[in-house]
């Protein structure tokens, strides 16, 4: 059943009105979240919405896993994706719990990271299982994509992590010959962030290869949306782990809206998969 349509043209493309609606909603979220003062000892509406976004992706993926459970490929791959988003959702809500109720300021390099890091190998498993089934081998360019993107983004993170810079008003200013005395805590956070950045970029590179493989098939729209969502998530991850090194991250940071945007787009991609296949 799974291979019979793989050479057919995409029967129904992406609805750009839906993407426009998602984009406008994200802008409203970003503006509102930046203006509203976080509520002491309580989640505000924007934070609840962000949690609902990850929960929605989890539910969509579990629905697809159930629908295709008898399938040789889709059942297990979507179960992995569902568990990945479940882990992400748990980590997200734990982050808010420790930040708001346990008063742990920006609980990074903390218990929620156990669940966040589990997200990436599960998503990579989902992507690899799909494109390995439909295309047994990858080209040299695709292999280079998988290697180069994580190395480039990890190098960017390492530069901003190790070279002295100051973050003022959202701008980074290079401070040559002013290397501080980095302590053990800094290096622990630095290497944790490096691992997260590499994992996120690796996920993105696999998504690019998947989108290339499926672009002319009935799954083209779904994979295009998956790629877009993962790309946005990788950009948000890289931003967060760089700025976290400077201790500037706050509850009203716009990156929360960017993470939510990536998740809503992926939900749309999962919906397209359910509709098209």
Number of C-alpha atoms within 10 A of each C-alpha: 7 12 8 7 13 17 12 11 14 19 11 13 15 16 11 9 9 12 15 11 11 17 15 12 13 18 16 13 21 19 13 15 21 16 10 12 11 18 11 9 12 13 16 15 14 20 20 12 15 23 18 17 21 26 19 19 27 24 17 22 27 22 18 21 22 15 14 19 17 11 14 12 19 21 19 20 25 30 23 23 27 26 19 27 29 24 23 26 25 18 21 19 18 18 22 22 18 18 18 20 13 12 12 14 14 18 18 17 15 13 13 22 20 14 19 19 19 18 25 24 17 22 26 23 18 24 24 18 18 19 21 14 14 16 12 7 11 12 9 9 10 18 14 11 17 20 15 15 18 20 15 13 20 22 15 15 22 17 13 18 23 14 15 16 18 14 13 9 6 9 9 13 11 13 11 9 8 10 11 9 7 9 8 9 9 13 14 12 18 21 14 17 25 22 15 21 29 24 22 28 29 25 28 29 26 26 27 22 22 25 24 16 21 22 19 15 18 22 26 27 26 30 26 23 24 26 26 20 25 26 20 20 23 25 19 21 22 23 14 18 23 21 18 18 18 13 11 14 16 13 21 19 14 18 19 19 25 22 21 24 23 27 26 24 25 27 24 24 26 23 17 22 18 17 10 16 12
